Amino acid sequence: MTKTEGFKISYSGKSIAKNTIYNLTGYGIPLLVAVVLIPPLIKGLGDERFGILNLAWIVIGYFSFFDFGIGRGLTKIISERIGTNRKEEIPDIFWTSFFLMLAISSVVATVLAFFMPHIVEIFNISKGMYTEVLMTFYALTFAIPIVSTTAGLRGVLEAYQKFKNINLIRIFLGIFTFLGPLLVLFIINSLFWIVVVMILIRIFVWVLYLYQCFVINDSIKRKIVFKFDSVKPVLKFSMWITIANIVGPIIVNSDRFLIGALVSATAITYYATPYQIITKILLIPGALLGVLFPIFSASFQSDPSIARKIFLRAVKIIFLIIYPTILLVVTFAYDFMQLWLGEKFALNSSLVLQLLAIGILMNSISIVPNNYFQGIGKPKIPTLINLIELPFYITVMFLSIKGAGINGAAMTYMVAASIDAFVMCTAAYMMGVLKIKLKYIIILFLFLAISLSVPFMLNVFYIKIIFTIGIISIFSMVTWFYILSTDERILLINKLKITLNIN
């Protein structure tokens, strides 16, 4: 008997909460490290080099999408095999998918290396830095097979709900993503060697993930095969995920690349620094949805009503957590940037931070239907939405940056995220998944519009505090009477009694 023969996907609230906490910890600790280490990195590298390092972080993160959706497909298909007790098929699916990811990503790496000089010329960098940047991006291409296959290995662990193992590794990677470059700076001020160290760290992480896959299912270690027929369900699902993995990151990352091409690498720093921090809020919905994705896949096969119930609960939880956080960021953006990085950054980046923060709130909402559609085997829906949005987004982003620089980029990001959230939720509503009365939607929209626009006009610190307390109070009442159901209110009261030991 294998170690995972008796394993089953757990739908319990306790299991979901535990795994979500694991994910939040795995994302949160590296975030704290980033907050501490980014200032000395900027000081050590300088504005332009740090801007290029930001691009390197974007690129090496983007490489995980060169698995062409197979990693995501592995999570879904293996979750289904576990849920339907067909676990003997897992080794064939694993190894065939792994070899396909390795082959595809190696071809991509070769092609990118050939065109790299032309790619680097796109960026508006100092002439003296051209050779260093070119060598840096050449080095990055060698990471493509490692990063893309790592996504597949992590997908297997997610299917088995091994989120504790995943996040221990994620914490290590997240810490050394920032600590590694800083340690290199003590020896040499070189982007090339910083990237080399980042790649070595990724290789070590790859080994850890592969070992964990062997541990959770020892038949994977014993049965190394390539059977194309066994991976057909993965490829069928991953076709649309592949398109999403290409289109999505273009939408998400084009702002910084266009800023680098149209303005300067220094401007990237003033935009990407608040971006790096505020987008970490997406780790909260990402932590929950990372746990729910295999549950959506497994539960929809046996009882679709469970998947729909979990969907609605996820939307509420994410909104109730993210909104107050975004309100604080929008209200105190200038004060935070001034305290963290000084007056210069506050003047250049506080408006960017405010606009991006509202966009992040909208993204947090759209993530739920996006993951739900993928989890139930309908990735075509969010992918087509993104395909339609792409040309409009790139065009408007280009014109906005030309006309208004980094503030224009942030405004475009906010508007686009709002439109995407509206379209995604509309699609969920039309499919009968998201059921909300129109009057509640209107109340919520007006509340968001007012509460998130007023902070742009506030300059006095104590007035900001009074405003925040008032809005949070109103939000709490709206939540209690209009967002939470009767059952959810009773559940919260009972939980509070237990916490306070009230009989």
Helices and strands as residue ranges (DSSP letters): H 13-45, H 47-62, G 63-67, H 70-83, G 87-89, H 90-121, G 127-129, H 130-141, H 144-159, H 163-185, H 191-216, H 218-222, G 228-231, H 232-262, H 265-278, G 279-282, H 283-302, H 304-331, H 333-341, H 343-375, H 380-430, H 438-453, G 454-457, H 461-478, I 479-483, H 486-500
